[in-house]
């Protein structure tokens, strides 16, 4: 099985989310809803690759809709999570464990 891009890694996704929140707040337009909350921390652990992929796509669409797509820069390969975006099973626990083991 060939793995595909699913979403940014949790830390990168959070950084993007924080930029989008600041931009939304600075826009001072109360009609703009908050961007979709990233699936990080427990959201990462308890979500499937498909759920992560869908939420990331929702984030990109939100940014495009409200004129903030310039805040989502091209992701380096090292900033991307690869998996199976059509898989509905939960691999988050395994990924997080592997990621932490490699970081130590």
Residue pairs with C-beta under 8 A, 6 or more apart in sequence:
1 84
3 82
3 83
3 84
4 82
4 83
4 84
4 85
5 80
5 81
5 82
5 85
6 49
6 52
6 53
6 56
6 80
6 81
6 82
6 83
6 84
6 85
7 13
7 39
7 52
7 53
7 55
7 56
7 80
7 81
8 16
8 56
8 75
8 79
8 80
8 81
9 79
9 80
9 81
9 99
10 38
10 40
10 41
10 44
11 40
12 75
12 79
13 38
13 39
13 40
13 56
14 38
14 40
16 38
16 59
16 71
16 72
17 35
17 37
17 38
17 59
19 71
20 35
20 59
20 62
20 63
20 68
20 71
21 34
21 35
23 68
23 71
24 32
24 34
24 35
24 66
24 68
27 66
32 66
33 62
35 59
35 62
35 63
35 68
36 55
36 58
36 59
36 62
37 43
37 55
38 55
38 59
39 47
39 51
39 52
39 55
44 52
44 92
44 95
44 96
45 90
45 92
45 93
45 96
46 90
46 92
47 55
47 90
47 92
48 87
48 88
48 89
48 90
48 91
48 92
49 83
49 84
49 85
49 86
49 87
49 91
50 84
50 85
50 86
50 87
50 88
51 88
52 81
52 83
52 85
53 85
59 72
60 69
60 72
62 68
63 69
63 71
63 72
81 95
83 91
83 95
